[in-house]
Each structure stands twice: as structure tokens, then as C-alpha cells.
């Protein structure tokens, strides 16, 4: 009942703040839910930010005019998550067009599909040929893309799922391939290019001028963007030197390859900084994530990296890590800890130190550590945890250790990692093996529908 009350209060505040009607609010909620922006625990404002981020808009979390217009735009409905980054393992692919839209000649559609495939072939090296039967992938114009919210222009599967393409038969398609198309019409060539990009293994791009953008906005036909070229060449390049060259040109470009982070059985630590950047550690390696999208940042060629690549003199492997109230980074291994001042790569003077010297009252060989919303630091080991505050005397109160079970998670001992995500969601995440739990501070309990798979929900695997 309490959760329902909070939900109603939130909806009322959202309506008042954004000056929208209840009907408009319901339509917005339906849209955000249908297209996956609003999982069961994300607020509407956070979901709107995710939508705005995907479209390259300013992330206000509010329904402004730009965002309202976005919801009215036709868009792609390609699946999110699991299989982006898969690629064709053969060089020759056949396709079959099952049917044709009512307002276009079949020959025109055939030519558009052929030329769209050919454009991607220039960058991927994968050759596509139209056949009438026994094709590897199909293209279908379908009437089944009607939804109660939003307009779906097309959808496509990734290579690991055959790469089939579906296009909305109800839209008014034009054969125009460049320039400005008449209002109310949509370039079939642009949508073919987009969906074929998915069929190659690419996911959506937040570059506004990329043909892989989620939305078919405006009237100007989009083409393959330099960022699209880079991503497809990376995906289909087997030459190490080529990969190295592309790395230099891919600064902060969204990755489309699942790196080894998707294959590790568990993580050693996870930390977050104020810039919404999240570092994930597994023994000697680390990855950098974008907190808004959970994407592997920069370039799959770059990650994983050794911890010592950035943090000089860091231990070869770590037990855990955390960021304190002063934005200092700590690594722990056995009886020792290493400290790095805010934004610095060099080890702080006098480190490494014994944990007992830097954090009196805290045992060696800790499993996980975090600084929580109350500005106090919590250390976890085995089935217990300790609270530490350098400004208190004693720094660890005599009532500690306390049992891990007090947090309400069904993990009896030996946490792998813990993160208080204060800069982003003010929730606490507990990681164990391949799963994680989300602890809500308001309700002082683990949120329903947990645990979840870490690789899928955190790393887009």
C-alpha cells in the first residue's frame, strides 16, 4: 500500500510540474513502458532522461516540446540488449523480400534494398544477394506493427537471430533517397539502411545525423554517418592494425561489441564518480561504463585495461575498491590498502598502508566496501559488516560487526561488490556471483523483482 501511495504522489507531482493532462501523462507512460525506457524501478523523469539521451537531446527529465515531438516521430523497434554486437560469420548472405508495400513498384523496392545492402557492404565486406527461396534473412512489409503508442517504422533482428527485417506496411513510403521528402512520407531507402545496420549487428546511435538514430525525425533523408562507418568497420575488421587505427578515431564512440566483461562470472568491485562514470573491476582488469546507458565507454579495443594502467602502483589484483566522501579512490588487497587522491593517477604518499592503520577497527581481507548516504563507510566481510566514521570516537562503534542479513538481501555471506549510487539513483546495489540486488533507501528494503542478472541489466550483454 505504501508503494502505491508514493506512486500516486509521484504522478500528481509529475502532472503539476510538467503542465500536462492526465491523458497525456498516460500516453507518455505507455510509450516509455512499451519501448523499454521505464523498467519497474525507474521513475518517469529518469525514463524521460533515457529517451532524451537516446535522441541526443538535453537530459532534463521533463516533457518539453522537443521531447513531445520525439514521441510523435516514427521510430525503430529493434530489440535492446542481448545480441547487439553479434556479427555474420560468413561473407555471403542471401535475402528474400516476402512482399511489397501497396504504393510502390516491386522493382523500385528491389533496387532500394539492393543499393542499401551495397552501401553497408562497402564498410563491412559482407555481400548480400537477393534470392526467391532458401534465403538466410527475409524482408517483410507487415501490418502487425500497430501499437497503442508511438509509430513504429521498422524493426530488425541481429545476425545471431537471422537478421530478419520488418517494415511497417501502413506508412506512406517514398523512393526518394536524398534531400527533403514531402510531409507525411518516409524514405524507404533511409529505413532500409537503418534496419540493415541492425542486421549487421549495430545498435542505435545517439548521433543525431547517424542513420542508426532511433527516430525518423524531420524530412531530410539520412545516410551512413562517419560514426556508423567506424562502428561497422570495427565490428567486421579482423586485422589488428586496422583495429588499432580505428581506435584512434573512435574517441568516446559507443561500443557495439560485447567485450569479455559479458563473460566474467562475477565482479570484484564497482565504483562511481560524480560525472556518472562507473568503473567495474574483475581482479586485475577494469572497464568504464556510462551510468546513463550502461554502455561500455569509448571503444571495445580499449577495454578491458589493467588497473595499473591508470592507477599507478596499484596491486596486480584487488579484493575490492571504493570512493570515499572526498572522492578519493581506495583499493584493497589482503591486509593492505592503496589510496589515490581525487582525479590523480599517482599513489598517495605513504601508501600502501595496513588496513588497520588507515581504518582502525576494520579487519583484513574485506569483501566489499561503500560510502553510504549518511556519509559513513560500510565494510563487508563474510557474514558481517562494520560501520566506519573517521570523525567519530571510536571510529567503529562497539555494536559492530552486525550481520549482513540486516540489509534484507538473501546473501548470507561473501559479497562480491557493493555500490551506493548516490550521484545517479540514490539506491544501493549488492553483487554476488552473476546476480545483484537493489536496496531502496526510502523503503529500507530490497526492491521487488530482484535479484537480476548483472550482465544483462548492467552491461547490456
N, C-alpha and C positions, 0 to 999 in steps of 0.2 A: 504493500500500500504506500509506503514512504517513497519508493522509487517512482510510482505513478504520480504522486503529488509533485515531486521535483520535476517530472517531465512536463506536467501541465503548466507549472510556473514558468519553465523554460520557454514553452510555446507562446505563452502570453507575452513574455518579455521580448521574444523574437518578433512577434507581430507588431508590438508597440514601437520597438526600436527601428524596425525596417519599414514601417508605414505600409504594410501590405495587408490585404484582406485574408480572411481565413481560407477562402477558396484558393487564392494564390499561394498561401503557405502550404496547403495540402498538395497542390500541383508541384511545388518545389520539392517537398519531401518525397513525393512519389518518384520524381526524376532522380534525385540523389540516391534513393534506395535502389531503384532499378539498375542504374549504371554503376553501382558499387562504391559510391563515394562515402556512404554513410553506413559503416558497419554498426553492429549493435551497441557499441560503446562510444562512438564518435558523436560529438554534438553537431547540431546543424551548422553552426558557424565554422567549425573545423572542416566539415564536409564541403561547405562552400569554398573554403580556402583551397581544398584539394582540387576542386573543379576549376577555380581561378588559376591555380598553379599550372594545371594541365593545359590551359588555353593561353598561358603566357601573360595573364592579367595581373594587376596588383592584388596581392592577397589581403583583402580587407575583412573577409568573413561576413560581409554584408551583401544583401541583394541590391546592388546598384544597377544602373541602366545597362552597363556593359554585360553584367552577369545575366540579367534578364534576357537580353538579346541572345546571349550564348545558348540559353536553354531552348530558344526557339529555332536554333540552327539545326539543319540536318547533320548527322554525325555518324561515325563508325561505331559498330558494336562488337569489335573484335574482343576476344576473351583476354582477361588480365591475368598476370601471374605466371602460372606454372611453366608454360612451354615457350615463351619468347626466348630467342637465342638458339633454339634448335635450328638446324640447317640441313639442306639437301646433301646427301652423301654421294649422289650420282650427278653427272654433268648434263644429262639429257632428260628432260621431263616432258611428258605429253599431257595435253589438256583437252577437254571436250566442253563445248558450250551447249548446255542442255536445251535452252530455249532462248527466245529473244523478246525484247520489250516491244509493245504494240506500236509505238510511234517511230521506230527506227527500222531501216532495212537490215536484213541479216548480214549482207556483205559489209555494210558500214561497221556493224558491231564486230565482225571478224577482224576487220582491218584495225580497229581501235585496240582490240585485245592483243593482236599480233605486235603492234607497234609499242604498246605499253610493256609487254614482256621484253621486247627487244631493248627498250631503254634500260631496264634493270640488268639485262644480260651484259651490257657494256661494263658494268661495275662488279657483277657477281661472277661472271663467266659461266653461269648456268644457262643452257639453251632450252627454249620451250618450243614445242611443235604442236599444232592443232591436229587432232585426230577425231574420228567419228565413233570410235569404240575403244574399250580397254584402256582408257586414259588414267594416268596417275592422279590427276586432280580435275575437278569439274567447276564450271562457272554456271550459276543458275540465277535467273531473274525470277524472284519469288514474291508472292503476295502475302507471305506469312511474317512480314516484318512490321506489322502494325502493332503499336503499343499504346497504352493509355497515357503515356507521357513521352514527350520528345519525338523526334523524327529520325529514324534510322535509315541511312543511305545505303549502307552495305556492311558486310562482315566477312571475315576470313579466318581460316584455321592456320596454325603454324605448321611447318614441314613435318614435325613428328606426328601430326594428326592429319596428314594428307595434303594440307594446303588448300582445301576446297574454298571457293569464293561464292558468296551470296550477295545479290544486289537487289535493291527494292524496286519491284516492277511498277509500283504506283507513282513513282516520281516522273516528272517531265524531263526526260533526258535529251541532251543535245549532243551532236557530233563535234561541236566546236572544241578546239584543242588549245586555244590561246586567247589572250585578250579578255574582254568583258562579255560575259554571256547575258542574254536577256533576263530580266527579272522573272522569277518563277521557274526558270530552267536550271539544269545542273549538268555540268560537263561529265559525260561518261568516261572520257579519257582520264580526267583527274581522279575519279573514284577508282577506275581500274588500276591506275598507277599506285594509289594508296593501298588497295587490298592486295595487290601483287607484292607490295613491300612486306605486308604481313605474311604472305605465303612464302616469302623468302626467310622469314624468321625475325623481322624487325618489329618492334613495338612502337607505340605512339611517341611522338616527339613534341616537346613544348616550344620548339622554334616556330613562331607564327607563320613563316613563309615556307616551312617544310611541307612537302606533300604528305608526310606522315603525321601531320597535325590531326587531332581527333575530329575537328569540326570543319564542315564545308561552309566557311563564312565568306560573306561578300560575294561579288560576282566575278572576280578575276581568277582565271584558271591557274592553279598552282602546278609547278613541275618539281622534278627531283632537285632538292636543295643540296648545296655542298656538304651540309652536315649529314644528309641521307647518304651521299656518296661515300663519305668517310666510314659511316657505320656499316654499310653493306660490304665495303672492301675489307674492313677489319673482320667481319663475320666470315667471309669466304677466302681470306688470304691464308695460305699455308707457308708463306715464305717469311722466316724470322726477320730478315732485313726489312721487308715490306712492313711488317708489324711494327718494327722499331721506328720507321719513318712516319707511319700513320700516328704513332704515339705522340710525336712532336706537334702534330696538327690537331690533336683531339682534346685540347685543354677544356676540362670540365664538361665534356660531352657525355650525355647519358649513355651508359653501357647497355648493350643488348645481349651480352653473353653471361651465362651463369658461371662464375669462377668457382674455385674449389670451396669457397665459403658455403656453397649449397650442399657440399658432400661431407663436411665435417660432422662427427657425431654429437659434439657439444662445444660450447664456447667456454673460454677461461675467464673472460671479463668483458664488460661493456661499459663505456663511459660516454658522457655527453658534455659538450661545452655550450656556452651561451649562444653561439652562432647556429644552433640547431644541427651541429655536426656530431655524428655518433661514431665512435671507434669501437670496433668489435675485435677481440683478441682470441686467438687459439694457440696456446703455448708460445711459440716463437714468432708467430705471424700476426698481422693486423690488417683490417680493411676499414675504409672510410665510407660511411653511409650518409645520405641526405635524410634528415629527420622527417621532411615533409613527404617524401615519396618512397623512402626505404630503398632507393636505388643505390647500387654500387657507384660511388662517385668517380669522376674522371674517366678512367679507361681500364678495361679488364686486363690490358697488358701490364698495367702498373701495379695492380693488386693481385694477390696479397704481397705485403712487404714485411721484411724483418723488423721487429720492434726497434732494434738498434739502428735501423736506417734513419729514423727521425730522432729518437731519444738516445742520445749518445751515452755509451757506457751502461746501457740498460742490461739486465740479465738476459741470458740466452733464451730462457723460458720463464714464464711467470705463473704464479698461483692465481693472482687476481690484481685488480687495479681500481683506483677511484680518483675523483676530482674533489678537492676539499672546498670549503667556503671561500678561500682566497684564489680559487681557480688554479691551484697547484695540482700537479699530477703525481700520483704515487703508484709505484709498482711493488709487489710483494713476492718474495720467494723464500720459502723456509723461514729462517729466523730474521731475515733482513728486509729492509725497505729502501727504495730509491725515490728521491724527490726531485721534481723538475718545476722550477718557478713558472708562473703564468706565461704562456706563449714562448717559453725558452726550450731549446733543444739540449742545452748543456746540463749535466748533473749538478744539483745544488752542492755548495761547499760542505764538506763533512759527511757526505753520503757515499756509499750506503751505510746505514746505521742498523743497529739491532732494533727490532720492532719494540722491544720492551723499553728502549731508551726514548724513542720518538713517541710512542703511545703507551705510557705506563699502565699496566693492568690488562693489556691485551696479549693473548697467547701467540705463540709462533704458529706457522703453517695454517694460516687462516684460509677459508674457502672463498669468502666474498665480503665486500665492504661497500658502504654507500654513505653519503651525507644526505640526511632526510630533510623534510620541510621545516622541522623545528631547529635546523642548523646544527644538529648533533650528528655524530658519526656512529654508524652501527657496523660492528664486525661480526661475522658469522663463521662458526667452526663446528663441524659435526652436527649435533642436535641442539646447539645453544647459540645465543647471540649476546653481545656486550654493547652497551651504550657508552660513548666516549665524548667528553666535552673538555677541551683544554682550559676553559675558563672556570670550571668547577673544581672543588676540592672536597673529596677526591675526584679525579677526572673520570673514573669509572665508579658509579655508586655501588655500595655494598650489596644491593639487592640483585646484582648481576653476577654470573650469567643467568639468563632466562631461557626457557625452552623455545625453540623455533616454531613450535606449534601455535604459539600465541598469535602469530600473524594469520592464522586461519588457512594456510596453504597445506595441501596434502603431500608435503615433502617432509619426511621425518628427519632427514639429516643430509649433510654433504651437499649444500647448494653449489652450483657451478658458477653462478654470477647473479648480481642484483643491481638494479638501476632505478634511482628515483629521477623521473623525467620532469623535473620542475620547470625547465625552460620551455617545455612543449605541452605537456598534458597534465602535470601535477599528479601523475599516477606512479605506482611503484611496480616494477616488473621483477619477478623471481624466475630464474632459469635453472632447469635441471634436465640433463640429457637432451633429448630432442624437443622438449616442451617448455612452455613458460606460462606463468600465472600473472594476472593483472590485479593489483590490490588498489581499491579505491579509497582514498583518504577520507572522503566525506562520509561514506558508509562504514568505514573501518572494517572492511571485509573484502574477500576475493570476489571479483565481479563474476556474474553468471556466464556460462558458456566457455569457461576456462577449465583446464589448460588447453592451449592451442599449439600447433606445430610451429616452432621457431622459424624454420627455413622458409615456410610458405608465407607467414604473416610478416616476418621481419625482413627477409632477404629477397622477396619476390621470386623464390625458386619454384 
